[in-house]
Amino acid sequence: MTRGGQGLARVAVVVRAGAAPLWWLGVLAAGIGSLAPGLTGRRIGVLAGAALFVLAAAAVAGSRRKRYAALAASAARAGKHDVLQDRAVTVRNWRRGNRWWLLLAFLAALGSAFAVPAAGGMALAGCGVGLWLKSAWLGRRERDGEALLWVRVDWLRGGAAQPAGKRVKAYRSTGIAAGDAAPGGARKKSPALV
C-alpha cells in the first residue's frame, strides 16, 4: 500500500467466511449429539433442534441489516491506491481469528446433547445458514447497486471481524467486476470454454 492506500476486504466475503465452518461443525455436533439419549429423549431433542435451527437462521440473517444498509448507502469510492484483498486471504484471516470461538461453540453444542440431543448442533448449523442468507442479501444489494462493498482490513483485526461492528466507520465501493469474488462473496465462476 502506497500513498495513503488502504487494504480492503469484501464485506460479503467476511460475512460468508463463517458460514461453512458453523454449518459443518453444527452438522457434526448434531450427528454426534443424536447418539446420546439425553434428558429429554431424541425425538424432543430433534424437534427442539429444528425450531432452534429456524430461529437461529432467521436471527443471524436479519441481524444488523439497518447498519449494513446505512454503511452501504454512504460508501465512498475506493481510491486507485487501495489494495483489494483476495477472497481466500479474507476467509483464511476470519477463520484464524475466530477459530477458538468456533471450537467453543462446537464444544457447547456437543455438551448440550446430554440435556437435549442434537439441538445445540442444529442451532449452530442454523447460524451458518443465516450467514449464507445474509451474504446472499448483500449480494443482491451489490448487484442492484452495481457496486461491490469493501471494508478496511485494519477495522477487522483484533478479534473484531465484524464488517458492521462499532469499529467500522464507512465502506468503500468498487465496480461490480473488481476483486476475485462474485456479488455475495462466493467464488467467481470461471468463464466456460467454447
Backbone as a chain_set.jsonl record, in Angstrom:
{"seq": "MTRGGQGLARVAVVVRAGAAPLWWLGVLAAGIGSLAPGLTGRRIGVLAGAALFVLAAAAVAGSRRKRYAALAASAARAGKHDVLQDRAVTVRNWRRGNRWWLLLAFLAALGSAFAVPAAGGMALAGCGVGLWLKSAWLGRRERDGEALLWVRVDWLRGGAAQPAGKRVKAYRSTGIAAGDAAPGGARKKSPALV", "coords": {"N": [[0.845, -1.179, 0.0], [0.656, 2.102, -0.937], [1.105, 5.669, -0.772], [-1.043, 6.448, 0.968], [-2.964, 4.473, 0.557], [-5.422, 1.933, 1.358], [-5.811, -1.332, 2.792], [-8.344, -3.396, 1.691], [-11.168, -5.432, 2.411], [-13.664, -7.629, 1.159], [-16.992, -7.064, 2.102], [-19.164, -8.904, 1.963], [-17.75, -11.287, 1.716], [-16.453, -11.489, 4.181], [-18.691, -11.773, 5.832], [-19.688, -14.192, 4.857], [-17.629, -15.944, 5.445], [-17.743, -17.355, 7.885], [-19.836, -19.096, 7.535], [-19.626, -21.764, 6.355], [-17.873, -23.18, 8.237], [-19.483, -23.032, 10.596], [-21.817, -24.344, 9.753], [-20.851, -27.003, 9.103], [-19.621, -27.795, 11.52], [-21.865, -27.655, 13.141], [-23.537, -29.624, 11.959], [-21.961, -31.883, 12.43], [-21.875, -31.839, 15.267], [-24.604, -32.149, 15.798], [-25.071, -34.669, 14.69], [-23.386, -36.341, 16.267], [-24.453, -35.69, 18.742], [-27.023, -36.708, 18.549], [-26.723, -39.342, 19.094], [-26.658, -39.67, 21.803], [-29.003, -40.311, 24.433], [-29.915, -38.293, 26.116], [-31.554, -35.932, 28.417], [-34.106, -35.235, 27.631], [-34.809, -36.981, 25.649], [-34.445, -38.359, 22.306], [-36.34, -37.682, 20.281], [-37.723, -35.353, 21.158], [-35.482, -33.739, 21.406], [-34.575, -33.509, 18.726], [-36.8, -32.255, 17.547], [-36.846, -29.862, 19.016], [-34.367, -28.945, 18.219], [-34.828, -28.514, 15.472], [-36.593, -26.346, 15.589], [-34.879, -24.478, 16.818], [-32.945, -24.304, 14.824], [-34.311, -22.982, 12.721], [-34.984, -20.564, 14.022], [-32.416, -19.583, 14.724], [-31.241, -19.273, 12.17], [-32.942, -17.305, 11.052], [-32.567, -15.19, 12.88], [-29.793, -14.613, 12.676], [-29.573, -14.023, 9.94], [-31.164, -11.75, 9.755], [-30.05, -9.896, 11.489], [-28.636, -6.723, 12.263], [-29.175, -5.51, 9.798], [-30.029, -2.916, 9.167], [-27.823, -1.385, 9.861], [-25.881, -2.384, 8.062], [-27.137, -1.548, 5.68], [-27.134, 1.257, 5.998], [-24.365, 1.81, 6.068], [-23.703, 0.891, 3.516], [-25.146, 2.644, 1.902], [-23.797, 5.013, 2.279], [-21.312, 4.572, 1.215], [-18.043, 5.315, 0.064], [-16.203, 5.839, -2.974], [-13.603, 3.559, -3.729], [-10.131, 4.306, -3.655], [-7.487, 4.697, -6.133], [-5.15, 3.746, -5.074], [-5.842, 1.976, -3.145], [-5.741, -1.328, -1.836], [-7.076, -4.312, -2.851], [-8.143, -7.037, -1.082], [-7.608, -10.521, -1.571], [-10.138, -13.043, -1.948], [-9.64, -15.579, -0.77], [-7.686, -14.944, 1.131], [-9.078, -13.239, 2.844], [-11.059, -14.994, 3.859], [-9.422, -16.932, 5.088], [-8.149, -15.33, 7.058], [-10.363, -14.56, 8.63], [-11.244, -17.031, 9.618], [-8.973, -17.934, 11.021], [-8.819, -15.943, 12.982], [-11.118, -16.424, 14.422], [-11.089, -19.033, 15.307], [-10.973, -20.124, 17.905], [-13.392, -19.34, 19.015], [-15.119, -20.735, 17.355], [-14.406, -23.362, 18.04], [-15.167, -23.396, 20.763], [-17.941, -22.977, 20.469], [-18.634, -25.33, 19.122], [-17.959, -27.262, 21.085], [-19.744, -26.498, 23.097], [-22.167, -27.027, 21.803], [-21.936, -29.806, 21.548], [-21.855, -30.509, 24.282], [-24.392, -29.735, 25.091], [-25.935, -31.771, 24.161], [-26.21, -33.73, 26.055], [-28.299, -32.917, 27.545], [-30.356, -32.005, 25.742], [-30.65, -33.776, 23.035], [-28.964, -33.306, 19.943], [-29.934, -30.7, 19.543], [-28.321, -28.387, 20.101], [-26.324, -28.592, 18.129], [-27.889, -28.358, 15.821], [-28.792, -25.751, 16.103], [-26.371, -24.389, 15.851], [-25.728, -25.047, 13.198], [-27.843, -23.702, 12.013], [-27.06, -21.057, 12.446], [-24.939, -20.902, 10.647], [-26.341, -21.189, 8.205], [-27.837, -18.854, 8.357], [-25.811, -16.931, 8.017], [-25.098, -17.455, 5.35], [-27.505, -16.7, 4.12], [-27.525, -13.974, 4.77], [-25.24, -13.089, 3.387], [-26.119, -13.58, 0.806], [-28.207, -11.724, 0.654], [-26.692, -9.357, 0.841], [-25.314, -9.669, -1.549], [-27.398, -9.35, -3.425], [-27.981, -6.657, -2.986], [-25.545, -5.566, -3.843], [-25.545, -6.301, -6.571], [-27.853, -4.944, -7.456], [-27.142, -2.281, -6.939], [-24.937, -2.15, -8.516], [-22.33, -2.131, -7.495], [-19.605, -3.227, -5.613], [-19.104, -3.89, -2.145], [-16.727, -2.891, 0.28], [-14.574, -3.19, 3.14], [-12.317, -1.664, 5.44], [-9.364, -3.42, 6.174], [-7.901, -3.136, 8.544], [-9.845, -2.484, 10.383], [-11.0, -4.851, 10.947], [-9.38, -6.335, 12.526], [-7.912, -7.839, 15.514], [-9.723, -9.646, 16.693], [-12.173, -8.561, 16.139], [-13.791, -9.17, 13.897], [-16.067, -8.122, 12.448], [-17.993, -6.928, 9.964], [-19.853, -4.92, 10.244], [-19.47, -3.822, 12.662], [-18.754, -1.817, 15.646], [-16.272, -0.595, 15.263], [-16.139, -0.127, 12.565], [-16.355, 2.47, 10.386], [-17.087, 3.337, 7.849], [-17.881, 2.18, 4.517], [-16.184, 1.216, 1.492], [-16.521, 1.396, -2.059], [-16.493, -0.396, -5.188], [-16.38, -1.043, -8.727], [-18.514, -3.577, -10.194], [-17.023, -5.654, -11.24], [-14.637, -5.832, -9.89], [-12.03, -7.363, -7.924], [-11.823, -10.844, -6.763], [-14.132, -12.208, -6.145], [-17.57, -13.027, -6.487], [-20.679, -11.071, -6.493], [-22.096, -11.157, -3.265], [-20.134, -12.712, -2.191], [-19.315, -15.273, -2.961], [-17.139, -17.596, -4.761], [-15.915, -16.436, -7.891], [-17.301, -17.573, -10.893], [-15.512, -19.332, -13.313], [-15.184, -18.385, -16.731], [-16.949, -20.242, -19.192], [-15.415, -22.536, -21.425], [-15.414, -22.312, -24.912]], "CA": [[0.0, 0.0, 0.0], [1.453, 3.309, -1.027], [0.411, 6.948, -0.89], [-2.293, 6.518, 1.714], [-3.923, 3.435, 0.198], [-5.881, 1.058, 2.438], [-6.145, -2.708, 2.466], [-9.797, -3.535, 1.76], [-11.726, -6.786, 2.318], [-15.068, -7.613, 0.744], [-17.94, -7.195, 3.205], [-19.905, -10.158, 1.813], [-16.832, -12.407, 1.945], [-16.274, -11.581, 5.632], [-19.937, -12.337, 6.375], [-19.82, -15.586, 4.408], [-16.484, -16.751, 5.888], [-18.099, -18.23, 8.997], [-20.992, -19.938, 7.227], [-19.271, -23.179, 6.179], [-17.449, -23.83, 9.491], [-20.621, -23.173, 11.514], [-22.69, -25.387, 9.211], [-20.276, -28.342, 9.241], [-19.484, -28.105, 12.946], [-23.225, -27.895, 13.63], [-23.987, -30.939, 11.471], [-21.187, -32.884, 13.166], [-22.341, -31.851, 16.657], [-25.961, -32.706, 15.818], [-24.951, -36.108, 14.446], [-22.848, -36.986, 17.473], [-25.4, -35.457, 19.827], [-28.22, -37.54, 18.414], [-26.417, -40.685, 19.61], [-26.936, -39.693, 23.248], [-30.445, -40.19, 24.677], [-30.172, -37.006, 26.758], [-32.609, -35.861, 29.433], [-35.428, -35.077, 27.009], [-35.034, -38.007, 24.626], [-34.029, -37.938, 20.968], [-37.441, -37.085, 19.499], [-37.903, -33.964, 21.609], [-34.245, -33.034, 21.077], [-34.548, -33.189, 17.299], [-37.85, -31.253, 17.301], [-36.352, -28.593, 19.563], [-33.273, -28.533, 17.343], [-35.389, -27.975, 14.233], [-37.088, -24.996, 15.904], [-33.712, -23.628, 17.037], [-32.314, -24.109, 13.519], [-35.059, -21.938, 12.009], [-34.837, -19.31, 14.765], [-31.034, -19.102, 14.597], [-31.037, -18.82, 10.792], [-33.666, -16.043, 10.876], [-31.946, -14.153, 13.71], [-28.488, -14.241, 12.113], [-29.792, -13.412, 8.624], [-31.794, -10.441, 9.885], [-29.383, -9.003, 12.445], [-27.861, -5.557, 11.842], [-29.401, -5.135, 8.398], [-30.095, -1.454, 9.045], [-26.444, -0.888, 9.916], [-25.281, -2.696, 6.764], [-27.758, -0.697, 4.661], [-26.661, 2.627, 6.187], [-22.968, 1.854, 5.633], [-23.679, 0.719, 2.059], [-25.683, 3.855, 1.271], [-22.817, 6.107, 2.378], [-19.994, 4.067, 0.784], [-17.247, 6.163, -0.83], [-15.459, 5.103, -3.99], [-12.238, 3.173, -3.369], [-9.106, 5.037, -4.396], [-6.654, 3.867, -7.017], [-4.05, 3.176, -4.306], [-6.366, 0.975, -2.219], [-5.384, -2.697, -2.21], [-8.211, -5.21, -2.653], [-7.684, -8.322, -0.547], [-8.167, -11.708, -2.226], [-11.183, -13.754, -1.216], [-9.039, -16.652, 0.038], [-6.986, -14.328, 2.26], [-10.115, -12.763, 3.76], [-11.656, -16.164, 4.509], [-8.408, -17.507, 5.984], [-7.961, -14.427, 8.202], [-11.535, -14.642, 9.5], [-11.266, -18.336, 10.294], [-7.889, -17.961, 12.006], [-9.157, -15.045, 14.075], [-12.287, -16.903, 15.167], [-11.023, -20.485, 15.482], [-11.277, -20.526, 19.286], [-14.847, -19.192, 19.203], [-15.742, -21.867, 16.656], [-14.185, -24.553, 18.855], [-16.031, -23.296, 21.951], [-19.33, -23.18, 20.041], [-18.775, -26.758, 18.837], [-17.963, -27.987, 22.358], [-21.012, -26.18, 23.776], [-23.221, -27.771, 21.112], [-21.785, -31.207, 21.951], [-22.229, -30.627, 25.688], [-25.846, -29.589, 25.255], [-26.586, -33.019, 23.748], [-26.517, -34.534, 27.237], [-29.609, -32.468, 28.011], [-31.295, -32.01, 24.615], [-29.868, -34.336, 21.928], [-28.895, -32.714, 18.602], [-30.471, -29.341, 19.455], [-27.24, -27.408, 20.019], [-25.702, -28.695, 16.808], [-28.801, -27.819, 14.81], [-28.763, -24.292, 16.265], [-25.099, -23.948, 15.274], [-25.893, -25.136, 11.745], [-28.743, -22.612, 11.642], [-26.255, -19.828, 12.389], [-24.222, -20.948, 9.373], [-27.308, -20.894, 7.142], [-28.141, -17.428, 8.478], [-24.73, -16.161, 7.392], [-25.254, -17.601, 3.896], [-28.641, -15.871, 3.715], [-27.123, -12.563, 4.86], [-24.326, -12.785, 2.281], [-26.943, -13.53, -0.412], [-28.885, -10.427, 0.698], [-25.687, -8.365, 0.465], [-25.056, -9.848, -2.972], [-28.497, -8.708, -4.181], [-27.756, -5.198, -2.887], [-24.41, -5.225, -4.695], [-25.963, -6.392, -7.973], [-28.807, -3.87, -7.736], [-26.413, -1.017, -6.956], [-23.8, -2.316, -9.422], [-21.118, -1.745, -6.772], [-19.19, -4.148, -4.556], [-18.83, -3.206, -0.879], [-15.454, -3.262, 0.882], [-14.315, -2.624, 4.464], [-10.885, -1.619, 5.721], [-8.847, -4.612, 6.839], [-7.465, -2.832, 9.91], [-11.029, -2.445, 11.249], [-11.419, -6.229, 11.194], [-8.343, -7.013, 13.31], [-8.055, -7.905, 16.966], [-10.902, -10.41, 17.093], [-13.393, -7.813, 15.849], [-14.028, -9.41, 12.476], [-17.473, -7.85, 12.164], [-17.991, -5.865, 8.965], [-20.79, -3.85, 10.613], [-19.215, -3.579, 14.078], [-18.565, -0.436, 16.096], [-15.024, -0.037, 14.732], [-16.3, 0.177, 11.143], [-16.93, 3.815, 10.224], [-17.619, 3.522, 6.492], [-17.492, 1.215, 3.497], [-15.73, 1.711, 0.199], [-17.178, 0.656, -3.143], [-15.797, -0.523, -6.47], [-17.229, -1.591, -9.775], [-19.002, -4.939, -9.958], [-16.053, -6.644, -11.733], [-13.403, -5.779, -9.108], [-11.77, -8.46, -6.999], [-11.942, -12.226, -7.241], [-15.346, -12.819, -5.603], [-18.822, -12.576, -7.088], [-21.574, -10.438, -5.517], [-22.494, -12.111, -2.24], [-18.946, -13.295, -1.586], [-18.946, -16.593, -3.486], [-16.079, -17.574, -5.776], [-16.365, -16.125, -9.243], [-17.277, -18.725, -11.8], [-14.642, -19.103, -14.46], [-15.957, -18.43, -17.959], [-16.954, -21.552, -19.869], [-14.653, -22.588, -22.664], [-16.266, -22.607, -26.079]], "C": [[0.887, 1.239, 0.0], [0.543, 4.514, -1.104], [-0.961, 6.956, -0.228], [-3.332, 5.479, 1.347], [-4.258, 2.55, 1.393], [-6.028, -0.366, 1.911], [-7.646, -2.875, 2.682], [-10.205, -4.998, 1.599], [-13.191, -6.671, 1.935], [-15.975, -7.88, 1.934], [-18.646, -8.546, 3.137], [-19.023, -11.38, 2.068], [-16.603, -12.596, 3.446], [-17.51, -12.201, 6.275], [-20.022, -13.826, 6.076], [-18.749, -16.509, 4.976], [-16.835, -17.725, 7.005], [-19.193, -19.229, 8.691], [-20.632, -21.426, 7.145], [-18.782, -23.823, 7.474], [-18.611, -24.024, 10.473], [-21.555, -24.284, 11.054], [-22.121, -26.776, 9.493], [-20.052, -28.74, 10.691], [-20.846, -28.389, 13.567], [-23.754, -29.257, 13.219], [-23.271, -32.058, 12.23], [-21.675, -32.993, 14.617], [-23.743, -32.443, 16.761], [-25.924, -34.217, 15.607], [-24.435, -36.862, 15.656], [-23.842, -36.874, 18.618], [-26.644, -36.308, 19.753], [-27.987, -38.973, 18.902], [-26.715, -40.804, 21.102], [-28.438, -39.547, 23.488], [-30.825, -38.865, 25.34], [-31.284, -37.067, 27.781], [-34.0, -35.837, 28.818], [-35.782, -36.21, 26.053], [-34.728, -37.453, 23.242], [-35.131, -37.203, 20.214], [-37.635, -35.623, 19.869], [-36.662, -33.142, 21.278], [-34.195, -32.612, 19.622], [-35.612, -32.149, 16.964], [-37.428, -29.881, 17.826], [-35.22, -28.051, 18.697], [-33.765, -27.935, 16.04], [-35.912, -26.553, 14.455], [-35.918, -24.03, 16.107], [-32.978, -23.329, 15.731], [-32.977, -22.951, 12.776], [-34.873, -20.581, 12.696], [-33.429, -18.726, 14.615], [-30.763, -18.565, 13.196], [-31.704, -17.464, 10.569], [-32.996, -14.908, 11.653], [-30.624, -13.677, 13.115], [-28.665, -13.531, 10.776], [-30.34, -11.994, 8.752], [-31.066, -9.452, 10.767], [-28.574, -7.92, 11.74], [-28.058, -5.146, 10.395], [-29.458, -3.624, 8.207], [-28.697, -0.849, 9.045], [-25.726, -1.165, 8.599], [-25.817, -1.758, 5.688], [-27.262, 0.743, 4.769], [-25.215, 2.775, 5.721], [-22.861, 1.73, 4.116], [-24.14, 1.991, 1.354], [-24.665, 4.993, 1.271], [-21.418, 5.693, 1.919], [-19.327, 5.032, -0.194], [-16.508, 5.28, -1.827], [-14.061, 4.775, -3.488], [-11.255, 3.939, -4.238], [-8.234, 4.113, -5.224], [-5.483, 3.244, -6.273], [-4.534, 2.166, -3.262], [-6.046, -0.419, -2.754], [-6.546, -3.618, -1.857], [-7.703, -6.587, -2.24], [-8.374, -9.475, -1.277], [-9.186, -12.375, -1.327], [-10.593, -14.802, -0.277], [-8.334, -16.089, 1.271], [-7.997, -13.851, 3.301], [-10.724, -13.914, 4.545], [-10.672, -16.769, 5.511], [-8.212, -16.635, 7.228], [-9.137, -14.503, 9.17], [-11.517, -15.94, 10.297], [-10.152, -18.479, 11.312], [-8.242, -17.115, 13.224], [-10.284, -15.54, 14.957], [-12.247, -18.389, 15.477], [-11.373, -20.92, 16.897], [-12.758, -20.378, 19.589], [-15.592, -20.333, 18.523], [-15.6, -23.15, 17.469], [-15.078, -24.539, 20.099], [-17.502, -23.525, 21.6], [-19.598, -24.659, 19.763], [-18.858, -27.565, 20.129], [-19.247, -27.725, 23.151], [-22.169, -26.942, 23.138], [-23.156, -29.256, 21.464], [-22.248, -31.411, 23.392], [-23.721, -30.541, 25.907], [-26.597, -30.868, 24.886], [-26.909, -33.914, 24.939], [-27.854, -34.122, 27.853], [-30.644, -32.603, 26.904], [-30.54, -32.49, 23.382], [-30.046, -33.573, 20.612], [-29.293, -31.246, 18.537], [-29.377, -28.29, 19.31], [-26.554, -27.407, 18.669], [-26.584, -28.125, 15.715], [-28.877, -26.295, 14.899], [-27.499, -23.714, 15.646], [-25.163, -23.978, 13.741], [-26.819, -24.036, 11.238], [-28.027, -21.276, 11.562], [-25.471, -19.762, 11.08], [-25.133, -20.627, 8.202], [-27.691, -19.415, 7.165], [-27.078, -16.548, 7.847], [-24.776, -16.276, 5.876], [-26.388, -16.715, 3.389], [-28.273, -14.39, 3.749], [-26.178, -12.205, 3.721], [-25.081, -12.743, 0.955], [-27.699, -12.205, -0.49], [-27.92, -9.302, 0.312], [-25.362, -8.449, -1.025], [-26.136, -9.225, -3.839], [-28.347, -7.19, -4.151], [-26.616, -4.767, -3.812], [-24.792, -5.266, -6.171], [-26.903, -5.245, -8.337], [-28.115, -2.519, -7.829], [-25.223, -1.003, -7.893], [-22.498, -1.813, -8.788], [-20.842, -2.773, -5.682], [-18.792, -3.35, -3.323], [-17.58, -3.776, -0.223], [-15.314, -2.564, 2.23], [-12.804, -2.656, 4.715], [-10.46, -2.822, 6.554], [-8.468, -4.314, 8.288], [-8.636, -2.709, 10.88], [-11.529, -3.837, 11.597], [-10.436, -6.984, 12.083], [-8.693, -7.061, 14.784], [-9.314, -8.617, 17.426], [-12.21, -9.699, 16.83], [-13.744, -7.95, 14.379], [-15.512, -9.281, 12.144], [-17.545, -6.69, 11.179], [-19.032, -4.772, 9.212], [-20.637, -3.515, 12.094], [-18.96, -2.108, 14.385], [-17.32, 0.212, 15.51], [-15.152, 0.4, 13.278], [-17.039, 1.505, 10.997], [-17.591, 4.006, 8.867], [-17.167, 2.365, 5.61], [-16.891, 1.961, 2.32], [-16.446, 0.877, -0.858], [-16.292, 0.639, -4.377], [-16.818, -0.975, -7.504], [-17.511, -3.063, -9.532], [-17.987, -6.005, -10.38], [-14.78, -6.695, -10.894], [-13.262, -7.005, -8.213], [-12.007, -9.828, -7.606], [-13.14, -12.954, -6.652], [-16.566, -12.211, -6.276], [-19.647, -11.806, -6.055], [-22.115, -11.482, -4.541], [-21.333, -12.853, -1.618], [-18.543, -14.669, -2.065], [-17.784, -16.461, -4.468], [-16.679, -17.198, -7.123], [-16.293, -17.387, -10.083], [-16.37, -18.386, -12.972], [-15.469, -19.213, -15.733], [-15.836, -19.783, -18.648], [-16.164, -21.473, -21.161], [-15.568, -23.0, -23.803], [-15.484, -23.365, -27.099]], "O": [[1.765, 1.387, 0.85], [-0.632, 4.405, -1.453], [-1.933, 7.428, -0.817], [-4.479, 5.585, 1.781], [-3.466, 2.433, 2.328], [-6.33, -0.578, 0.736], [-8.16, -2.53, 3.746], [-9.66, -5.716, 0.76], [-13.876, -5.73, 2.337], [-15.747, -8.823, 2.69], [-18.72, -9.258, 4.138], [-19.499, -12.393, 2.58], [-16.562, -13.726, 3.931], [-17.396, -13.053, 7.157], [-20.385, -14.622, 6.942], [-18.93, -17.726, 4.992], [-16.273, -18.818, 7.062], [-19.459, -20.12, 9.498], [-21.268, -22.254, 7.797], [-19.229, -24.923, 7.798], [-18.708, -25.071, 11.112], [-22.03, -25.076, 11.867], [-22.809, -27.629, 10.053], [-20.269, -29.895, 11.058], [-20.969, -29.264, 14.423], [-24.35, -29.967, 14.028], [-23.886, -33.049, 12.622], [-21.866, -34.094, 15.133], [-24.04, -33.163, 17.715], [-26.655, -34.958, 16.264], [-24.981, -37.901, 16.029], [-24.053, -37.825, 19.37], [-27.259, -36.603, 20.778], [-28.939, -39.728, 19.099], [-26.991, -41.893, 21.605], [-29.088, -38.743, 22.82], [-31.936, -38.372, 25.146], [-31.889, -38.118, 27.994], [-34.955, -36.349, 29.401], [-36.947, -36.37, 25.69], [-34.747, -36.241, 23.026], [-34.861, -36.19, 19.569], [-37.703, -34.758, 18.996], [-36.775, -31.973, 20.91], [-33.815, -31.483, 19.314], [-35.35, -31.245, 16.17], [-37.628, -28.864, 17.162], [-35.126, -26.845, 18.468], [-33.194, -26.962, 15.548], [-35.705, -25.668, 13.624], [-35.956, -22.897, 15.626], [-32.45, -22.231, 15.55], [-32.302, -22.056, 12.268], [-34.635, -19.572, 12.032], [-33.269, -17.524, 14.404], [-30.129, -17.521, 13.044], [-31.106, -16.571, 9.968], [-32.87, -13.795, 11.144], [-30.364, -12.475, 13.057], [-27.983, -12.542, 10.506], [-30.012, -11.129, 7.939], [-31.427, -8.276, 10.794], [-27.908, -8.183, 10.738], [-27.187, -4.495, 9.818], [-28.985, -3.108, 7.194], [-28.426, 0.096, 8.304], [-25.039, -0.29, 8.071], [-25.052, -1.234, 4.878], [-26.998, 1.384, 3.752], [-24.874, 3.752, 5.055], [-22.024, 2.387, 3.497], [-23.583, 2.369, 0.323], [-24.668, 5.836, 0.374], [-20.444, 6.389, 2.204], [-19.948, 5.503, -1.146], [-16.224, 4.115, -1.55], [-13.403, 5.623, -2.885], [-11.516, 4.19, -5.414], [-8.243, 2.897, -5.036], [-4.872, 2.303, -6.779], [-3.717, 1.563, -2.566], [-6.075, -0.658, -3.961], [-6.952, -3.694, -0.698], [-6.931, -7.219, -2.96], [-9.569, -9.415, -1.564], [-9.11, -12.286, -0.102], [-11.0, -14.901, 0.881], [-8.381, -16.697, 2.341], [-7.792, -14.038, 4.5], [-10.887, -13.821, 5.762], [-11.042, -17.079, 6.643], [-8.118, -17.16, 8.338], [-8.943, -14.51, 10.385], [-11.749, -15.94, 11.506], [-10.355, -19.083, 12.365], [-7.996, -17.518, 14.361], [-10.4, -15.126, 16.11], [-13.263, -18.96, 15.871], [-11.998, -21.964, 17.086], [-13.327, -21.182, 20.327], [-16.581, -20.839, 19.054], [-16.544, -23.931, 17.579], [-15.675, -25.558, 20.445], [-18.225, -24.187, 22.345], [-20.653, -25.183, 20.121], [-19.71, -28.443, 20.267], [-19.773, -28.629, 23.8], [-23.049, -27.444, 23.838], [-24.19, -29.896, 21.658], [-22.952, -32.376, 23.689], [-24.263, -31.193, 26.799], [-27.76, -31.034, 25.252], [-27.791, -34.769, 24.847], [-28.465, -34.891, 28.595], [-31.684, -33.235, 27.092], [-29.854, -31.696, 22.739], [-31.167, -33.24, 20.229], [-29.002, -30.596, 17.533], [-29.496, -27.391, 18.477], [-26.237, -26.349, 18.126], [-26.094, -27.483, 14.786], [-29.012, -25.621, 13.877], [-27.544, -22.672, 14.992], [-24.707, -23.049, 13.074], [-26.605, -23.496, 10.153], [-28.346, -20.449, 10.707], [-25.353, -18.697, 10.474], [-24.751, -19.878, 7.303], [-27.851, -18.796, 6.113], [-27.393, -15.539, 7.217], [-24.519, -15.294, 5.179], [-26.256, -16.058, 2.356], [-28.664, -13.634, 2.86], [-26.298, -11.125, 3.142], [-24.731, -11.962, 0.07], [-27.824, -11.623, -1.568], [-28.279, -8.404, -0.448], [-25.16, -7.429, -1.683], [-25.834, -8.634, -4.876], [-28.557, -6.517, -5.16], [-26.705, -3.738, -4.48], [-24.415, -4.381, -6.939], [-26.768, -4.643, -9.402], [-28.45, -1.703, -8.688], [-24.568, 0.027, -8.056], [-21.679, -1.165, -9.44], [-21.737, -3.142, -4.923], [-18.215, -2.269, -3.433], [-17.392, -4.991, -0.175], [-15.865, -1.483, 2.439], [-12.107, -3.562, 4.258], [-11.127, -3.188, 7.522], [-8.689, -5.147, 9.168], [-8.438, -2.819, 12.09], [-12.397, -3.984, 12.458], [-10.647, -8.164, 12.364], [-9.637, -6.417, 15.242], [-9.909, -8.24, 18.435], [-13.263, -10.177, 17.252], [-13.97, -6.952, 13.694], [-16.131, -10.212, 11.627], [-17.188, -5.567, 11.535], [-19.087, -3.797, 8.463], [-21.56, -2.986, 12.713], [-18.951, -1.266, 13.487], [-17.298, 1.421, 15.282], [-14.357, 1.212, 12.806], [-18.186, 1.648, 11.422], [-18.557, 4.761, 8.751], [-16.201, 1.666, 5.917], [-17.065, 3.17, 2.171], [-16.921, -0.222, -0.572], [-15.462, 1.524, -4.588], [-17.974, -1.251, -7.18], [-16.819, -3.714, -8.749], [-18.075, -7.146, -9.926], [-13.915, -7.529, -11.161], [-14.254, -7.605, -7.799], [-12.34, -9.964, -8.783], [-13.174, -14.184, -6.653], [-16.585, -11.022, -6.595], [-19.351, -11.876, -4.862], [-22.541, -12.562, -4.951], [-21.512, -13.555, -0.622], [-17.522, -15.195, -1.621], [-17.48, -15.368, -4.946], [-17.799, -17.588, -7.453], [-15.343, -18.164, -9.99], [-16.448, -17.301, -13.547], [-16.368, -20.051, -15.81], [-14.764, -20.387, -18.682], [-16.229, -20.486, -21.894], [-16.384, -23.913, -23.674], [-16.017, -23.709, -28.154]]}, "num_chains": 1, "name": "protein.A"}
